[in-house]
């Protein structure tokens, strides 16, 4: 073996590490589901909406076709942390919407109260052999993005204005 040849990892340490870190998220969500959020803790969870196993209303998939960040802070309901996925109900435009997200779809977990950040390797790409859950939007809807779309995706909303003081 030449010095430049990297030995092949036959154990799969990177995958094991990703699995263990997702276990940290699962444990945090399990505690939150049982006891609520302690102190100032709150979570920003970014996930791939096009990842296998993600379940959410079609209007949210249309609005966030690739990635979405949700915040678990003051208003969330029915949080359940399962072995492979978690589910939660959040409000969007004043309407409750259920979400089910496999841990493998997560790309980021952040608890800003303690500056704790986990960044995950991207999930595997969806298989081309599987039919999509939704039909693609008409070509006219995808031909030119609206000017507001760029700002809407990058917009961060502070929830401090909704807190009771």
C-alpha distance (Angstrom), angle and dihedral (degrees) to the residues before:
residue distance angle dihedral
X1 . . .
X2 3.79 . .
X3 3.80 118.8 .
X4 3.80 91.5 -113.2
X5 3.82 92.9 55.3
X6 3.77 110.4 99.8
X7 3.79 113.8 -141.2
X8 3.80 112.8 -111.8
X9 3.80 114.8 -109.7
X10 3.79 102.4 -129.8
X11 3.82 93.2 174.1
X12 3.81 95.9 56.4
X13 3.79 100.1 -128.5
X14 3.80 94.2 174.6
X15 3.81 92.2 56.1
X16 3.81 90.9 45.6
X17 3.80 90.3 51.3
X18 3.81 92.5 49.4
X19 3.81 90.0 49.2
X20 3.81 91.7 50.1
X21 3.81 92.8 49.2
X22 3.80 90.9 49.7
X23 3.80 85.0 53.0
X24 3.81 88.1 60.4
X25 3.81 89.5 55.9
X26 3.81 91.1 46.6
X27 3.82 91.2 51.1
X28 3.82 92.0 48.5
X29 3.81 90.9 50.0
X30 3.82 91.9 45.9
X31 3.82 90.6 54.2
X32 3.79 91.1 45.7
X33 3.81 91.9 49.7
X34 3.81 90.5 54.5
X35 3.81 103.6 34.2
X36 3.80 105.5 17.5
X37 3.78 124.2 -125.3
X38 3.81 112.3 -41.8
X39 3.80 120.6 -139.1
X40 3.78 114.3 -31.7
X41 3.81 95.5 -23.7
X42 3.79 116.7 134.2
X43 3.78 133.3 155.0
X44 3.77 136.5 -129.0
X45 3.80 108.0 -161.7
X46 3.80 118.1 -170.6
X47 3.78 117.2 -168.0
X48 3.78 142.5 167.3
X49 3.79 108.3 -102.3
X50 3.80 89.8 -161.8
X51 3.82 93.9 55.0
X52 3.80 118.6 116.6
X53 3.80 112.8 -89.8
X54 3.83 98.3 21.1
X55 3.80 109.4 136.7
X56 3.78 120.6 -168.6
X57 3.80 138.1 133.8
X58 3.82 114.9 -70.1
X59 3.81 92.9 -119.8
X60 3.81 90.1 59.5
X61 3.80 92.3 47.4
X62 3.79 88.4 51.1
X63 3.80 91.0 49.5
X64 3.82 94.0 43.8
X65 3.82 105.6 28.3
X66 3.81 96.5 166.2
X67 3.80 113.9 15.3
X68 3.78 139.1 8.5
X69 3.80 136.6 -179.0
X70 3.78 120.2 -148.2
X71 3.79 127.0 -170.9
X72 3.78 123.2 -141.6
X73 3.77 104.3 -162.2
X74 3.79 124.7 106.2
X75 3.78 107.9 -9.8
X76 3.78 117.7 41.3
X77 3.77 130.8 117.1
X78 3.80 141.3 -162.6
X79 3.81 95.5 18.1
X80 3.79 109.3 -176.9
X81 3.78 122.8 175.6
X82 3.80 110.1 -157.9
X83 3.76 130.1 -178.0
X84 3.82 95.8 -93.5
X85 3.82 104.3 13.8
X86 3.77 143.6 15.6
X87 3.77 130.1 -137.9
X88 3.77 131.6 -156.1
X89 3.78 139.6 164.5
X90 3.81 117.4 -128.4
X91 3.79 133.7 173.7
X92 3.78 120.4 -109.9
X93 3.81 116.6 -178.9
X94 3.79 88.4 -12.2
X95 3.82 93.5 -55.1
X96 3.83 124.4 111.3
X97 3.80 112.2 -120.5
X98 3.82 125.5 -174.6
X99 3.81 118.9 -135.0
X100 3.79 129.6 -170.4
X101 3.79 115.5 -167.8
X102 3.82 127.5 -178.8
X103 3.79 112.8 -137.7
X104 3.81 87.6 -124.3
X105 3.83 88.8 65.4
X106 3.83 92.0 60.5
X107 3.78 117.2 108.1
X108 3.83 98.3 171.4
X109 3.78 139.6 16.6
X110 3.79 118.0 -172.1
X111 3.79 131.8 176.1
X112 3.82 102.2 -172.5
X113 3.81 93.0 -172.2
X114 3.80 89.3 73.8
X115 3.83 98.9 18.0
X116 3.81 91.5 -115.0
X117 3.80 112.6 159.7
X118 3.79 131.7 176.7
X119 3.79 121.1 -175.1
X120 3.79 116.8 -166.2
X121 3.77 132.1 -154.8
X122 3.80 110.5 -102.6
X123 3.79 115.0 -87.9
X124 3.78 118.1 -110.3
X125 3.79 113.9 -78.0
X126 3.80 115.2 -99.7
X127 3.79 112.6 -92.9
X128 3.79 115.0 -102.8
X129 3.80 89.6 -143.6
X130 3.81 93.2 64.6
X131 3.79 117.8 83.2
X132 3.82 112.3 -122.3
X133 3.80 117.0 -107.1
X134 3.79 89.6 -126.0
X135 3.75 130.0 37.2
X136 3.80 113.4 -112.9
X137 3.80 116.5 -96.1
X138 3.80 117.1 -98.9
X139 3.80 115.2 -83.9
X140 3.79 91.0 -111.6
X141 3.81 90.3 60.0
X142 3.80 92.7 54.0
X143 3.81 100.9 36.9
X144 3.79 97.0 89.4
X145 3.80 125.4 11.4
X146 3.77 116.2 -132.3
X147 3.78 116.5 -109.5
X148 3.80 89.6 -118.6
X149 3.83 92.6 56.2
X150 3.80 93.5 72.7
X151 3.78 92.9 50.1
X152 3.79 93.7 42.0
X153 3.80 94.6 55.9
X154 3.79 93.7 48.6
X155 3.78 96.6 41.6
X156 3.81 117.2 116.7
X157 3.76 115.9 -161.0
X158 3.78 120.9 -154.9
X159 3.77 112.2 -135.8
X160 3.80 93.0 -160.9
X161 3.80 91.1 96.6
X162 3.81 89.5 63.5
X163 3.80 96.5 49.8
X164 3.76 120.3 106.2
X165 3.77 110.0 -121.4
